[in-house]
Amino acid sequence: MPKIGEEEVQAVMETISKGPLTNALGQGPKVLEFERNYARFAGVKHAVAVNNGTAALNAALLAVGVKQGDEVIVPSFTFIATAEAVVFAGARVVFADIDPETYTLSPEDVERVVSDKTRAILPVDLYGYSADMKSLREIAEKHGLALVEDAAQAHGATYQGKPAGVFADVACWSLYASKNITTGEGGVITTDDDKICETLRLIRNHGEREKYTSVLMGNNYRMPEIEAAIGIVQLDKLSSFVAKRRQNAQQLTKILQQTKRLKLPIETERNQHSWYLYTVKLIDGTEEERNQILKELKQKEIGAEAYYVHPINTMEFYRKNYDTRKLPETEKAAKQVFSIPIHPNVTSEQIEYIGKTLLTLLH
Ligand SMILES: Cc1ncc(COP(=O)(O)O)c(C=O)c1O
């Protein structure tokens, strides 16, 4: 649920009337300003703005050298774009299971599927909680692999006291309309590595450093100036958005702690949630039971939703083209989780209503 104010409207009006609307190399003044601000926020040297989070993932994989014949390890319990980016880079997706506590990639299972073809690990900060990047970093270093983080949902999250993304070689963010901050459609790639950054800028714009001279295979992943103008304002508001989400999450947790039927989301001082989604798990619940709760919540006008009920390895393209292993924790989570609205437009009174209503539906 985007929260757009008068400041964003002003920024768009100013950009439309004064221009430019874009830049031939993807580096207009608003894009450059947004990138400087985003790099500072993400605690790294470079940010490269692109036109969506899927493009960010695809460019990042190419920039770290993923190519045809390589394998990239990804969770199956995520949004489809994570796997798509691997396929579009020409590589093969290898699915690994998740940790049942955090729903993020299990380092132990990653170790099980590393092969001599593995080129990269692509963990996802699912629901806005960082993957176990320290353990994944160790595995990546041990096997000489690139670590690309899908931080599409993690704006405002921290890992070991630092902004999400800093433990990866490259992190990829989405600015889609549902995210913690948005430019409508949009994405950003962050990295500390000068060489990777230069490659990313080339990939973003047809491999061109100068117009009409392409030095490597690229695409049109440029972010328009109007989007960057919105992004600058949204980024300034991010900490207040996340604070409101956290306040809603904490209030909801207090209410839902009264039941033993739900596993509630966690955060610690050093591993802070972005609270993109407040996701609970129905302990020992069946899929039918979970779906019935969702149906009743919706009947009571509560916009609860279950995300990733079809793990990617069960979807048609991947089922047909990949001989995937069993992923027991993924299967279980897909049947038992659901998310409850806590975005900044949800009031404290609404949280009270949502929490109490949900308690009445649990038997
Ligand atoms: C985990 C994850 N990865 C990738 C994406 C893709 O981002 P986009 O929709 O901006 O292409 C999204 C968001 O939609 C996402 O939630």
The ligand as a Tripos MOL2 file, in Angstrom:
@<TRIPOS>MOLECULE
LIG
   16    16     1     0     0
SMALL
NO_CHARGES

@<TRIPOS>ATOM
      1 C1         11.3760  -11.1870   -3.1650 C.3       1 LIG1
      2 C2         11.1750  -10.3870   -4.4160 C.ar      1 LIG1
      3 N1         12.0710  -10.4940   -5.4100 N.ar      1 LIG1
      4 C3         11.9520   -9.7890   -6.5380 C.ar      1 LIG1
      5 C4         10.8970   -8.9360   -6.7400 C.ar      1 LIG1
      6 C5         10.7740   -8.2670   -8.0630 C.3       1 LIG1
      7 O1         10.6760   -6.8970   -8.0140 O.3       1 LIG1
      8 P1          9.8370   -6.1000   -9.1210 P.3       1 LIG1
      9 O2          8.3930   -6.3880   -8.9100 O.co2     1 LIG1
     10 O3         10.1850   -4.6590   -8.8260 O.co2     1 LIG1
     11 O4         10.3340   -6.5260  -10.4530 O.co2     1 LIG1
     12 C6          9.9440   -8.7630   -5.7260 C.ar      1 LIG1
     13 C7          8.8250   -7.8170   -5.7950 C.2       1 LIG1
     14 O5          7.9220   -7.7430   -6.4720 O.2       1 LIG1
     15 C8         10.0760   -9.5280   -4.5350 C.ar      1 LIG1
     16 O6          9.1750   -9.4330   -3.5600 O.3       1 LIG1
@<TRIPOS>BOND
     1     1     2 1
     2     2     3 ar
     3     2    15 ar
     4     3     4 ar
     5     4     5 ar
     6     5     6 1
     7     5    12 ar
     8     6     7 1
     9     7     8 1
    10     8     9 2
    11     8    10 1
    12     8    11 1
    13    12    13 1
    14    12    15 ar
    15    13    14 2
    16    15    16 1
@<TRIPOS>SUBSTRUCTURE
     1 LIG1         1 GROUP 0 **** ****
